[in-house]
């Protein structure tokens, strides 16, 4: 019998090289980089406008609110504006209007990026049919299926809602729904003293509300350098914020004119409204991950490798949906790195180790690198250089003299190991130290801040002051 010729495998044809689910920083970073690598890209967004939680409910709105309140505080404190009539009082709905305009500008700008890069946009809820097929369900109930060689999950996260709490009640909010607050609360209870809780505590206190901040741990923002987090605790205490450490809620009692939180310790706290800010959950529950054999953990997060590839070889995940560090800045870079891995097949680029943390309280906090506690535990010989903002001409001019800069450096090599800042513009100031820490071949040295001339007067001068302060502590 004659041997039959072997059938050639016909290559599978897909509509797209890649489909990205979500248009937050992670999705945007992936989509833009793939498009610039000449890949045919589609993006699916649940909302009617692009930007994800970062633009519409998280980073951008909260920072816009914080900016308005910070300027309001400066206005009230400045003697130039305190002559004669009493300053006008701002309310939360007042500052929301400014935030709304920023959100609109950001979303429109980001929408133009997708148009300019010829990326196909689809609106609706996405779910997996198989590892190459996504079904989109639109608001009108109609569906459409798309196929792609690679699929990237960039669906972000949402505030964690503890069971047994009625979030439909008009006085109970989380960090998304708080943007719909229409009244002017006199007393606010914030449950959860992480980054979001501390930022909103600053905002409401700056507007003149009484604030109770319930912390489930023994200190604020324990991942920060102890001196810096202690400075925030003192500033909160000094401004009148009541911090309740090591507390957990038992139940919520709702009344017509208020809400009462019953704590497990037996305490009760009454407020006009409650803001829950106790963690976040990955948006994976509607993706039908079971269809591709992928499983999220109890917080809805997906496990990935160094190039953000999941356990399914053609499916990647970036941003909040993979957990730490859950930063908009890092999510964009994760998307960019994942796109390189998808386009090239291999990728040597990795996310930097020393990712700066910026916390937009009033005043701000920021850090990069190691803390004193970490260096002490690792038995690394280090010294500390400090600069108080109250001694800087620029801070005195601006009336923002609360805060300080701290540089940690190796006593032998003078390598900068960590930079920690508390005060206005801290999230900007820290990047100068970060830039030096990233230098190779001996470029990372505290001597840079002494041997370089900075503009005067500037907040950057704090680096020179702190460097001299630290070097003066060295001896033989």
C-alpha positions in Angstrom: 0.0 0.0 0.0 1.4 3.4 -1.0 2.4 5.7 1.8 0.0 8.6 2.1 1.7 12.0 2.1 1.7 13.8 5.5 -0.8 16.6 5.8 0.7 20.0 6.5 -0.5 21.8 9.6 -2.5 24.9 8.6 -1.5 27.8 10.9 -4.3 29.0 13.1 -5.6 32.4 12.1 -6.6 34.9 14.8 -8.3 38.3 14.4 -5.7 40.0 16.6 -2.1 39.5 17.8 -3.2 40.5 21.2 -6.3 41.4 23.2 -6.0 43.5 26.3 -8.8 43.5 28.9 -8.8 46.8 30.7 -7.6 50.3 30.0 -5.9 51.3 33.2 -2.2 52.0 33.4 -1.3 48.3 33.0 -3.6 47.8 30.0 -2.5 51.1 28.4 1.2 50.3 28.8 0.7 46.9 27.2 -1.4 48.1 24.3 0.8 51.1 23.4 4.0 49.0 23.4 2.5 46.2 21.4 1.1 48.6 18.9 4.5 50.3 18.5 5.9 46.7 17.8 3.5 46.5 14.8 1.1 44.2 16.5 -2.6 44.2 15.7 -4.2 45.1 19.1 -7.7 45.2 20.5 -8.7 46.6 23.9 -11.8 45.8 25.8 -13.1 48.2 28.4 -16.1 47.7 30.7 -16.7 51.4 31.2 -17.8 53.9 28.6 -14.5 55.9 29.0 -10.9 54.6 29.1 -8.6 55.0 32.1 -9.7 52.3 34.4 -9.9 52.8 38.2 -6.8 54.9 38.2 -8.4 57.7 36.2 -12.0 57.4 37.4 -12.1 56.3 41.0 -8.6 56.0 42.4 -5.3 57.7 41.8 -6.4 60.7 39.8 -9.6 61.7 41.7 -8.1 61.3 45.2 -4.9 63.3 44.2 -7.1 66.0 42.6 -9.1 66.2 45.8 -6.0 66.3 47.9 -4.5 69.1 45.8 -7.7 71.3 46.2 -7.7 70.7 50.0 -4.0 71.4 50.3 -4.3 74.7 48.5 -7.4 75.6 50.6 -5.3 75.0 53.8 -2.5 77.2 52.5 -5.0 79.9 51.6 -6.5 79.9 55.1 -3.1 79.9 56.7 -1.6 82.7 54.5 -1.8 86.1 56.3 -2.1 87.8 52.8 -5.6 86.3 52.5 -6.8 86.7 56.1 -7.3 90.4 56.1 -10.9 91.4 56.6 -13.5 88.9 55.7 -13.4 85.3 56.8 -12.3 82.8 54.0 -15.0 81.0 52.2 -15.6 77.4 53.5 -15.2 74.6 51.0 -17.2 71.4 51.1 -16.5 67.9 49.7 -19.0 68.4 46.8 -17.1 71.7 46.0 -13.8 70.0 45.5 -15.3 67.1 43.6 -16.1 69.5 40.8 -12.4 70.2 40.3 -11.7 66.4 40.4 -14.3 65.8 37.8 -12.7 68.2 35.3 -9.3 66.5 35.8 -10.9 63.1 35.3 -12.5 64.2 32.0 -9.2 65.7 30.7 -7.2 62.6 31.6 -9.7 60.2 30.0 -10.0 62.2 26.8 -6.2 62.4 26.6 -5.8 58.7 27.0 -8.6 57.9 24.5 -6.6 59.9 21.9 -3.6 57.6 22.5 -5.6 54.5 21.4 -6.9 56.4 18.3 -3.5 57.6 17.4 -2.0 54.1 17.6 -4.8 52.5 15.6 -5.8 50.2 18.5 -9.3 48.8 18.2 -11.6 49.6 21.1 -14.5 47.5 22.3 -16.9 48.4 25.1 -18.5 45.7 27.3 -17.8 42.9 29.8 -15.1 40.4 28.8 -15.0 36.8 29.7 -12.9 33.8 28.4 -14.4 31.2 26.1 -11.1 29.5 25.7 -7.5 30.6 25.9 -7.6 32.4 22.6 -11.2 33.6 22.5 -12.9 36.4 24.5 -16.7 37.0 24.6 -17.8 40.6 25.0 -21.2 41.2 26.5 -22.6 44.7 25.9 -25.0 46.7 28.0 -27.9 45.9 25.6 -27.3 42.2 26.1 -25.7 41.5 22.7 -22.5 39.6 22.5 -19.4 39.4 20.2 -16.4 37.1 20.2 -12.8 38.0 19.4 -9.8 35.8 19.0 -6.1 36.5 19.5 -2.8 34.8 19.8 -2.2 36.5 23.2 -4.5 37.8 25.8 -3.5 40.2 28.6 -5.6 40.6 31.8 -5.4 44.2 33.1 -8.7 44.4 34.8 -7.4 46.2 38.0 -9.0 46.0 41.4 -11.9 47.3 43.4 -12.4 48.1 47.1 -12.8 45.1 49.4 -16.3 45.0 50.9 -16.5 43.1 54.2 -19.4 40.7 54.4 -22.3 41.9 56.4 -21.9 45.6 55.6 -24.8 47.3 53.7 -23.0 49.4 51.1 -26.3 50.4 49.6 -26.9 52.6 52.7 -26.6 56.3 52.0 -24.1 56.8 54.9 -21.7 53.8 54.1 -19.1 54.3 51.4 -15.9 52.7 50.1 -13.2 54.5 48.1 -15.1 54.3 44.8 -18.5 55.3 46.0 -17.2 58.1 48.2 -16.8 60.1 45.0 -20.6 60.3 44.9 -20.9 61.9 48.4 -23.3 64.8 48.0 -23.6 66.1 51.6 -21.1 67.8 53.8 -20.3 65.5 56.7 -19.4 67.0 60.1 -17.9 63.8 61.4 -16.3 61.0 59.3 -15.2 57.6 60.4 -12.6 55.9 58.2 -12.0 52.2 58.7 -8.6 51.1 57.5 -5.5 53.2 58.0 -3.5 52.1 54.9 -2.6 54.5 52.1 -6.2 55.2 51.0 -7.5 55.6 54.5 -4.7 58.0 55.5 -5.1 60.1 52.3 -8.8 60.5 52.8 -8.3 61.3 56.5 -6.1 64.2 55.4 -8.7 65.3 52.9 -11.7 65.3 55.3 -9.7 66.9 58.1 -8.5 69.6 55.8 -12.1 70.4 55.0 -12.8 70.9 58.7 -14.5 67.6 59.5 -13.9 65.6 62.7 -12.1 62.4 61.7 -11.9 59.0 63.4 -9.3 56.7 61.8 -9.6 53.1 62.8 -6.4 51.2 62.3 -6.4 47.4 62.4 -2.7 47.4 63.1 -0.4 48.9 65.8 1.0 51.8 63.8 0.3 53.7 60.6 1.8 52.6 57.4 4.2 50.1 58.9 5.9 49.5 55.6 7.4 53.0 55.7 10.5 54.1 57.6 9.4 54.3 61.3 10.5 58.0 61.7 8.5 59.0 58.7 5.3 57.1 59.7 5.7 58.4 63.2 5.9 62.0 61.8 2.6 61.4 60.0 1.0 60.0 63.2 2.1 63.0 65.1 0.9 65.4 62.4 -2.5 63.6 62.4 -2.7 63.7 66.2 -1.7 67.4 66.2 -4.4 68.3 63.7 -7.1 66.6 65.7 -7.5 63.3 63.9 -8.4 60.5 66.4 -6.4 57.4 65.6 -7.6 54.1 67.1 -5.0 51.4 66.7 -5.4 47.6 67.0 -9.1 47.8 66.5 -11.5 45.7 64.3 -15.2 46.3 63.6 -17.8 43.9 64.8 -20.9 45.4 63.2 -22.4 48.5 61.8 -25.5 50.1 63.2 -27.4 52.4 60.8 -29.7 55.2 62.0 -31.6 57.9 60.1 -29.2 60.7 61.2 -25.9 58.7 61.7 -24.1 55.4 61.6 -22.4 53.7 64.6 -19.5 51.3 64.3 -19.3 48.7 67.1 -15.7 47.6 67.6 -14.7 44.2 68.9 -13.0 45.9 71.8 -16.4 47.0 73.0 -16.0 50.6 71.9 -18.6 52.4 69.8 -17.9 55.2 67.3 -20.6 57.5 65.9 -20.2 59.4 62.6 -22.2 61.1 59.8 -20.7 58.6 57.4 -18.3 55.7 57.2 -15.6 55.2 54.6 -14.3 51.6 54.4 -10.7 51.6 53.1 -9.5 48.2 54.2 -7.8 46.5 51.2 -8.8 45.8 47.6 -9.9 42.8 45.5 -8.8 41.9 42.0 -11.4 42.2 39.3 -11.3 38.6 38.1 -14.7 37.1 39.2 -16.5 37.8 35.9 -13.7 36.7 33.6 -14.7 32.9 33.6 -11.1 32.0 34.3 -12.2 28.4 34.8 -12.6 28.1 31.0 -8.8 28.3 30.6 -7.8 26.4 33.8 -6.7 29.6 35.6 -7.5 30.3 39.2 -7.3 33.5 41.2 -6.6 33.6 44.9 -9.0 34.6 47.7 -8.4 38.3 46.9 -9.0 37.8 43.2 -5.3 38.1 42.3 -3.5 36.1 39.6 0.0 34.5 39.9 2.5 35.5 37.2 6.2 35.0 36.4 8.9 37.7 35.9 7.6 38.6 32.5 3.9 38.6 33.7 3.0 35.4 32.1 0.4 33.3 33.9 0.2 29.5 34.2 -1.5 29.6 30.8 1.3 30.2 28.3 -0.5 32.8 26.0 -2.2 34.6 28.8 -0.5 37.5 30.7 -1.6 39.7 33.6 -0.4 43.1 34.8 -1.4 45.8 37.3 -3.4 45.6 40.5 -4.8 42.2 39.4 -1.5 40.6 40.2 -1.1 42.3 43.6 2.1 43.9 44.9 3.1 46.7 44.4 -0.4 47.8 43.2 0.9 51.2 42.0 -0.2 53.0 38.8 3.4 53.8 38.0 4.5 50.2 38.3 1.4 48.9 36.4 2.4 50.9 33.3 5.9 49.5 33.4 4.6 46.0 34.0 2.5 46.4 30.8 5.5 47.7 28.9 7.7 44.8 30.0 4.9 42.2 29.3 4.5 43.7 25.8 8.2 43.3 25.1 8.1 39.7 26.2 5.0 39.0 24.0 6.5 40.8 20.9 10.1 39.4 21.2 9.5 36.0 22.8 12.0 36.8 25.5 12.7 39.8 27.6 15.7 40.6 29.8 14.0 43.8 31.1 12.6 43.6 34.6 10.8 46.0 36.9 13.3 48.0 39.0 13.8 46.7 42.6 13.6 50.1 44.3 10.2 51.3 43.3 9.4 54.7 45.0 6.3 54.9 47.2 4.4 58.2 47.2 1.6 58.7 49.7 -0.5 61.8 49.1 -1.5 62.7 52.6 -1.3 66.3 53.8 1.7 66.7 54.0 2.9 64.0 51.5 5.2 61.1 52.3 7.6 59.3 49.9 10.4 56.8 50.1 12.7 54.7 48.0 15.1 52.0 49.0 15.7 50.5 52.4 14.4 51.7 55.8 16.5 52.1 58.9 14.7 49.0 60.3 15.6 46.9 57.3 19.3 48.0 57.4 19.6 47.4 61.1 18.1 43.9 60.8 20.5 43.1 57.9 23.4 44.4 60.0 24.4 46.9 57.2 26.7 49.7 58.5 24.9 52.9 57.6 24.7 56.5 58.7 21.8 59.0 58.4 21.8 62.5 57.0 18.8 64.8 57.8 17.5 68.1 56.5 14.6 69.9 58.2 12.4 71.8 55.8 11.9 74.6 58.2 15.6 75.5 57.6 15.1 75.8 53.8 14.5 79.2 52.2 12.1 77.8 49.6 10.0 76.1 52.3 9.9 79.3 54.3 8.9 81.3 51.2 6.1 78.8 50.4 5.0 78.4 54.0 5.5 74.6 53.7 8.1 74.2 56.4 6.6 71.1 58.0 8.7 68.0 57.2 12.2 66.7 56.5 14.4 64.6 54.2 16.4 61.7 55.4 19.2 60.0 53.4 20.5 56.6 54.5 24.0 55.7 53.2 26.7 53.1 53.7 29.4 54.3 56.1 32.2 52.7 54.1 31.2 53.0 50.4 29.0 56.1 50.8 26.4 54.4 48.6 22.9 55.8 49.1 20.7 53.0 50.4 17.4 54.7 51.1 15.7 58.1 50.8 12.7 59.0 53.0 10.8 62.3 52.9 7.9 63.8 54.8 6.4 67.2 53.7 4.9 69.0 50.7 6.2 67.9 47.3 7.8 64.8 49.0 6.6 62.6 46.1 8.6 64.8 43.7 11.6 65.4 45.9 12.3 61.6 46.3 13.0 61.1 42.6 16.3 63.0 42.9 17.6 60.5 45.4 16.2 57.6 43.3 18.1 58.8 40.2 21.4 58.7 42.1 20.6 55.3 43.6 20.1 53.8 40.1 23.6 54.9 39.0 26.1 52.1 38.3 29.9 51.8 38.5 30.4 54.0 41.6 27.9 56.7 40.5 25.7 56.0 43.5 27.4 58.1 46.2 26.2 60.6 48.7 29.1 62.8 47.7 27.1 63.7 44.5 24.8 65.9 46.6 27.8 67.8 48.1 29.7 68.2 44.8 26.7 69.3 42.7 25.3 72.8 42.7 21.5 73.0 43.1 19.3 75.9 42.2 18.7 78.2 45.1 16.2 78.5 46.7 14.7 75.1 46.0 13.4 72.1 47.9 16.2 70.1 46.2 18.6 72.0 48.5 17.5 69.6 51.2 19.8 66.9 49.6 22.9 69.0 50.0 21.9 69.9 53.6 21.2 66.2 54.5 24.3 65.0 52.8 26.6 67.4 54.7 24.7 66.5 57.9 25.4 62.8 57.3 29.0 63.1 56.2 29.7 65.1 59.3 28.8 62.1 61.4 31.5 59.9 59.9 34.8 59.4 61.7 37.9 57.2 61.6 
